[in-house]
Amino acid sequence: MADMLEKVMSHKKAASVVTGRDSKPQAGDMELLATLGYKQELRRHYSTLQIFAVAFSIMGLLPSIASTLSFSMPAGPVGWLAASVFIFIVSLAMADMASAMPTAGGLYFWTHYYAEKKWKNPLSFLVGYSNTLGLVGGICSIDYGFANMLLSMISIARDGNWTATRPVIYGTYVATVGAHGFVAIFFGRAMPRIQSVCIFLNIALVVATVIALPIGKSQNSPPVNSGSYVFGGIENYTTWPTGWAFMLAWLSPIWTIGAFDSCVHMSEEATHAARAVPLGIIGSSGLCGILGFVSLAVIASSMNKDIEGILGSKFGQPMAQIYYDALGKNGALGFMAVNMIVQFFMGLSIVLAASRQSWAFSRDGALPFSEYFRKVSQHRLMRYQPVRMVCGVVAASIIIGLLSLIDEAAASALFSLAVAGNDLAWLTPILCRLLWGNESFVPGEFYTGKYLSKPIGWIAVIYMVFAIVLCMIPTEGPNPSASTMNYTVVINGSLWGLALLYYYVYARKTYKGPQTTVSPEDESMATHVDMDTK
């Protein structure tokens, strides 16, 4: 594998020629993938816009803000803007590597490629597991949020006289995850078009909210909150110092703008992947950061100042209370219905991305039962899809989701599971490239430049270390009770520890890093028949 990867340099020029605007991108994509050691097994039918749409759909701006509004309240749009700048820097660092080596298992693949020899296998193994579990955690948090949002609509319809129990929430969650698996399997060919529709739905919801909230609020008194309140006020309902409460507000954008790595996992289904994937990464993170700032500014200007009342809403959903206060019962039901639809597609998109990353990890023999899960379906209705792995991530999500039956603290850990797991998976390959990959890094079509690339990488690493620590801090204060404790450190620490234990006890005998499934000299890859036309 190492010898094969060294040939990426010599093959990249040839691949970039074949993937020019005036030639068929399929062939060049397959040749570039072959230089990384893999044969083409999935169907390449996602355009640049559709790759962007996968990440942008998972971010699901308004539903994500609604699900994490309790984090945003202390600092509002200013806290969002500060965090989103650092997140965009991370996306730039990832885009550099994604353009150079676009593959579905990119994060652990890059780690193995850039790391020092003795650390290649254990670090890539840890990154692969952290990324897999982080993505599954993302499914849990998104679909758990959807279940709460759906049930909050019933509460609104009954004027707050009904509240869902935990078993009802979990049952709704299980049905949602199962529905996402069904759609992902049986509507695979239509999925790129579905992702395109998701762009329209997300942006339309933001525009409608930004227009409707101030208009609805103007019917009451006062019409809007002042600019000093929106951009200068910091509400601290914790026992932490006010400055730290401001930092905790970063958790909302950290969780929301946290899906751009999904573009990497869709690399082997993208046309002109060396360009589409990095543009999808930076486009989704940048646009989500800007629209999120605007949305929070309007929400802060339009909501009642009784933040405790909003957070403790009888509807079980703070955003539902804000819509209700400004637009009344029917307006709240209408907007929450659209939020719910958008959040449903968020869950569908992350099931798609999680299955591709996990499939790639199985292709390299890292997951249990890899030989079973790495198979790609050849059934006529599901052809060129990792159907078994879609079922695998759905089953894992249902099992991990059982945490929501314990209490609110355990349910909240579902959110941070995704953040901490993915941040470690993003941080490690960037750090390995900075420490050991100076000579082996070969820029792709997208590159931030030799003078900016390394500073961007170091800022990204420092920020992500901080983000991992931040998401493990108890949000209500330094002396948490059993019900207010943040169990992320326990859950993620245990998962990382178990992954390393599994590696050193057993997997080190079988896991040798990325495996070659095709010879890079196979020139026929460049003229392979376009799967999408078969």
Solvent accessible surface area in square Angstrom, and as a share of the most:
residue,aa,sasa,rsa
1,M,59,0.26
2,A,66,0.51
3,D,103,0.53
4,M,15,0.07
5,L,6,0.03
6,E,123,0.55
7,K,81,0.34
8,V,4,0.02
9,M,107,0.48
10,S,82,0.53
11,H,29,0.13
12,K,22,0.10
13,K,161,0.68
14,A,47,0.36
15,A,2,0.02
16,S,52,0.33
17,V,116,0.67
18,V,44,0.25
19,T,6,0.04
20,G,29,0.28
21,R,203,0.74
22,D,153,0.79
23,S,51,0.33
24,K,107,0.46
25,P,43,0.27
26,Q,5,0.02
27,A,13,0.10
28,G,0,0.00
29,D,4,0.02
30,M,1,0.00
31,E,19,0.09
32,L,10,0.05
33,L,2,0.01
34,A,1,0.01
35,T,0,0.00
36,L,0,0.00
37,G,0,0.00
38,Y,2,0.01
39,K,90,0.38
40,Q,11,0.05
41,E,22,0.10
42,L,1,0.00
43,R,9,0.03
44,R,6,0.02
45,H,31,0.14
46,Y,2,0.01
47,S,47,0.30
48,T,41,0.24
49,L,105,0.52
50,Q,31,0.14
51,I,0,0.00
52,F,25,0.10
53,A,0,0.00
54,V,0,0.00
55,A,0,0.00
56,F,1,0.01
57,S,1,0.01
58,I,7,0.04
59,M,2,0.01
60,G,0,0.00
61,L,1,0.01
62,L,2,0.01
63,P,0,0.00
64,S,1,0.01
65,I,0,0.00
66,A,1,0.01
67,S,26,0.17
68,T,0,0.00
69,L,3,0.01
70,S,58,0.38
71,F,51,0.21
72,S,4,0.02
73,M,18,0.08
74,P,17,0.11
75,A,5,0.04
76,G,13,0.13
77,P,0,0.00
78,V,55,0.31
79,G,0,0.00
80,W,2,0.01
81,L,80,0.40
82,A,31,0.24
83,A,0,0.00
84,S,10,0.07
85,V,79,0.45
86,F,71,0.30
87,I,6,0.03
88,F,70,0.29
89,I,32,0.16
90,V,1,0.01
91,S,0,0.00
92,L,31,0.15
93,A,3,0.02
94,M,1,0.00
95,A,0,0.00
96,D,0,0.00
97,M,2,0.01
98,A,0,0.00
99,S,1,0.01
100,A,1,0.01
101,M,4,0.02
102,P,4,0.03
103,T,1,0.00
104,A,0,0.00
105,G,2,0.02
106,G,0,0.00
107,L,2,0.01
108,Y,2,0.01
109,F,1,0.00
110,W,0,0.00
111,T,0,0.00
112,H,18,0.08
113,Y,34,0.13
114,Y,4,0.02
115,A,5,0.04
116,E,76,0.34
117,K,172,0.73
118,K,141,0.60
119,W,103,0.36
120,K,46,0.20
121,N,38,0.19
122,P,13,0.08
123,L,42,0.21
124,S,0,0.00
125,F,0,0.00
126,L,21,0.11
127,V,0,0.00
128,G,0,0.00
129,Y,26,0.10
130,S,1,0.01
131,N,0,0.00
132,T,13,0.08
133,L,38,0.19
134,G,0,0.00
135,L,6,0.03
136,V,3,0.02
137,G,0,0.00
138,G,5,0.05
139,I,0,0.00
140,C,0,0.00
141,S,0,0.00
142,I,6,0.03
143,D,0,0.00
144,Y,11,0.04
145,G,4,0.04
146,F,19,0.08
147,A,0,0.00
148,N,37,0.19
149,M,0,0.00
150,L,56,0.28
151,L,14,0.07
152,S,3,0.02
153,M,32,0.14
154,I,64,0.32
155,S,3,0.02
156,I,0,0.00
157,A,51,0.40
158,R,133,0.48
159,D,66,0.34
160,G,16,0.16
161,N,131,0.67
162,W,67,0.24
163,T,98,0.57
164,A,19,0.15
165,T,79,0.46
166,R,72,0.26
167,P,92,0.58
168,V,64,0.37
169,I,19,0.10
170,Y,31,0.12
171,G,39,0.38
172,T,24,0.14
173,Y,1,0.00
174,V,44,0.25
175,A,70,0.54
176,T,7,0.04
177,V,0,0.00
178,G,33,0.32
179,A,38,0.30
180,H,0,0.00
181,G,5,0.05
182,F,113,0.47
183,V,31,0.18
184,A,0,0.00
185,I,14,0.07
186,F,94,0.39
187,F,100,0.41
188,G,7,0.07
189,R,111,0.41
190,A,26,0.21
191,M,1,0.00
192,P,6,0.04
193,R,155,0.57
194,I,37,0.19
195,Q,0,0.00
196,S,36,0.23
197,V,83,0.47
198,C,2,0.01
199,I,23,0.11
200,F,142,0.59
201,L,40,0.20
202,N,4,0.02
203,I,62,0.32
204,A,40,0.31
205,L,5,0.02
206,V,4,0.02
207,V,76,0.43
208,A,40,0.31
209,T,1,0.00
210,V,37,0.21
211,I,98,0.50
212,A,20,0.15
213,L,0,0.00
214,P,39,0.25
215,I,105,0.53
216,G,4,0.04
217,K,10,0.04
218,S,65,0.42
219,Q,146,0.65
220,N,75,0.39
221,S,103,0.67
222,P,77,0.49
223,P,71,0.45
224,V,73,0.42
225,N,11,0.05
226,S,60,0.39
227,G,47,0.45
228,S,87,0.56
229,Y,37,0.14
230,V,9,0.05
231,F,100,0.42
232,G,55,0.53
233,G,28,0.27
234,I,75,0.38
235,E,51,0.23
236,N,50,0.26
237,Y,101,0.39
238,T,34,0.20
239,T,108,0.63
240,W,44,0.16
241,P,92,0.58
242,T,66,0.39
243,G,50,0.48
244,W,65,0.23
245,A,1,0.00
246,F,41,0.17
247,M,41,0.19
248,L,9,0.04
249,A,2,0.02
250,W,19,0.07
251,L,11,0.06
252,S,0,0.00
253,P,1,0.01
254,I,11,0.05
255,W,25,0.09
256,T,3,0.02
257,I,2,0.01
258,G,18,0.18
259,A,9,0.07
260,F,0,0.00
261,D,0,0.00
262,S,1,0.01
263,C,0,0.00
264,V,0,0.00
265,H,1,0.00
266,M,0,0.00
267,S,0,0.00
268,E,1,0.00
269,E,4,0.02
270,A,0,0.00
271,T,34,0.20
272,H,14,0.06
273,A,2,0.02
274,A,9,0.07
275,R,67,0.24
276,A,0,0.00
277,V,0,0.00
278,P,0,0.00
279,L,74,0.37
280,G,0,0.00
281,I,0,0.00
282,I,30,0.15
283,G,28,0.27
284,S,0,0.00
285,S,3,0.02
286,G,18,0.17
287,L,58,0.29
288,C,0,0.00
289,G,5,0.05
290,I,112,0.57
291,L,32,0.16
292,G,0,0.00
293,F,54,0.22
294,V,60,0.35
295,S,0,0.00
296,L,6,0.03
297,A,16,0.12
298,V,22,0.12
299,I,3,0.02
300,A,10,0.08
301,S,22,0.14
302,S,1,0.01
303,M,13,0.06
304,N,57,0.29
305,K,115,0.49
306,D,87,0.45
307,I,2,0.01
308,E,114,0.51
309,G,34,0.33
310,I,3,0.02
311,L,61,0.30
312,G,61,0.58
313,S,13,0.09
314,K,112,0.48
315,F,5,0.02
316,G,52,0.50
317,Q,9,0.04
318,P,22,0.14
319,M,0,0.00
320,A,0,0.00
321,Q,27,0.12
322,I,1,0.00
323,Y,0,0.00
324,Y,61,0.23
325,D,41,0.21
326,A,7,0.06
327,L,46,0.23
328,G,30,0.29
329,K,73,0.31
330,N,124,0.64
331,G,21,0.20
332,A,0,0.00
333,L,41,0.20
334,G,39,0.37
335,F,35,0.15
336,M,0,0.00
337,A,28,0.22
338,V,54,0.31
339,N,0,0.00
340,M,33,0.15
341,I,79,0.40
342,V,2,0.01
343,Q,0,0.00
344,F,48,0.20
345,F,49,0.20
346,M,1,0.00
347,G,0,0.00
348,L,1,0.00
349,S,0,0.00
350,I,9,0.05
351,V,0,0.00
352,L,1,0.01
353,A,0,0.00
354,A,0,0.00
355,S,0,0.00
356,R,6,0.02
357,Q,1,0.00
358,S,1,0.01
359,W,0,0.00
360,A,0,0.00
361,F,0,0.00
362,S,1,0.01
363,R,11,0.04
364,D,3,0.02
365,G,36,0.34
366,A,4,0.03
367,L,22,0.11
368,P,66,0.41
369,F,159,0.66
370,S,15,0.10
371,E,123,0.55
372,Y,117,0.45
373,F,43,0.18
374,R,43,0.16
375,K,90,0.38
376,V,20,0.11
377,S,22,0.14
378,Q,111,0.49
379,H,96,0.43
380,R,196,0.71
381,L,100,0.50
382,M,31,0.14
383,R,88,0.32
384,Y,14,0.05
385,Q,8,0.04
386,P,0,0.00
387,V,24,0.14
388,R,93,0.34
389,M,8,0.04
390,V,1,0.00
391,C,68,0.41
392,G,18,0.17
393,V,5,0.03
394,V,18,0.10
395,A,50,0.39
396,A,35,0.27
397,S,0,0.00
398,I,46,0.23
399,I,114,0.58
400,I,38,0.19
401,G,1,0.01
402,L,84,0.42
403,L,47,0.23
404,S,4,0.03
405,L,70,0.35
406,I,114,0.58
407,D,46,0.24
408,E,99,0.45
409,A,9,0.07
410,A,8,0.06
411,A,0,0.00
412,S,49,0.32
413,A,3,0.02
414,L,1,0.00
415,F,29,0.12
416,S,17,0.11
417,L,3,0.01
418,A,8,0.06
419,V,13,0.08
420,A,0,0.00
421,G,1,0.01
422,N,9,0.05
423,D,7,0.04
424,L,32,0.16
425,A,0,0.00
426,W,12,0.04
427,L,16,0.08
428,T,13,0.08
429,P,0,0.00
430,I,5,0.03
431,L,50,0.25
432,C,2,0.01
433,R,17,0.06
434,L,13,0.07
435,L,85,0.42
436,W,93,0.33
437,G,0,0.00
438,N,82,0.42
439,E,155,0.69
440,S,36,0.23
441,F,23,0.10
442,V,30,0.17
443,P,52,0.33
444,G,20,0.19
445,E,86,0.39
446,F,41,0.17
447,Y,76,0.29
448,T,26,0.15
449,G,24,0.23
450,K,141,0.60
451,Y,173,0.66
452,L,109,0.54
453,S,2,0.01
454,K,88,0.37
455,P,65,0.41
456,I,21,0.11
457,G,1,0.01
458,W,106,0.37
459,I,73,0.37
460,A,0,0.00
461,V,10,0.06
462,I,119,0.60
463,Y,16,0.06
464,M,0,0.00
465,V,76,0.44
466,F,58,0.24
467,A,0,0.00
468,I,21,0.11
469,V,78,0.45
470,L,0,0.00
471,C,1,0.00
472,M,32,0.14
473,I,38,0.19
474,P,20,0.13
475,T,42,0.24
476,E,100,0.45
477,G,4,0.04
478,P,65,0.41
479,N,141,0.72
480,P,49,0.31
481,S,62,0.40
482,A,80,0.62
483,S,73,0.47
484,T,42,0.25
485,M,57,0.25
486,N,20,0.10
487,Y,66,0.25
488,T,1,0.00
489,V,69,0.39
490,V,82,0.47
491,I,34,0.17
492,N,2,0.01
493,G,34,0.33
494,S,55,0.35
495,L,47,0.23
496,W,43,0.15
497,G,39,0.38
498,L,106,0.53
499,A,6,0.05
500,L,59,0.30
501,L,103,0.51
502,Y,70,0.27
503,Y,13,0.05
504,Y,108,0.41
505,V,95,0.54
506,Y,112,0.43
507,A,3,0.02
508,R,119,0.44
509,K,125,0.53
510,T,76,0.44
511,Y,0,0.00
512,K,113,0.48
513,G,0,0.00
514,P,1,0.00
515,Q,69,0.31
516,T,68,0.39
517,T,46,0.26
518,V,20,0.11
519,S,57,0.37
520,P,13,0.08
521,E,90,0.40
522,D,53,0.28
523,E,119,0.53
524,S,68,0.44
525,M,12,0.05
526,A,18,0.14
527,T,113,0.66
528,H,66,0.29
529,V,94,0.54
530,D,23,0.12
531,M,11,0.05
532,D,53,0.27
533,T,103,0.60
534,K,119,0.50
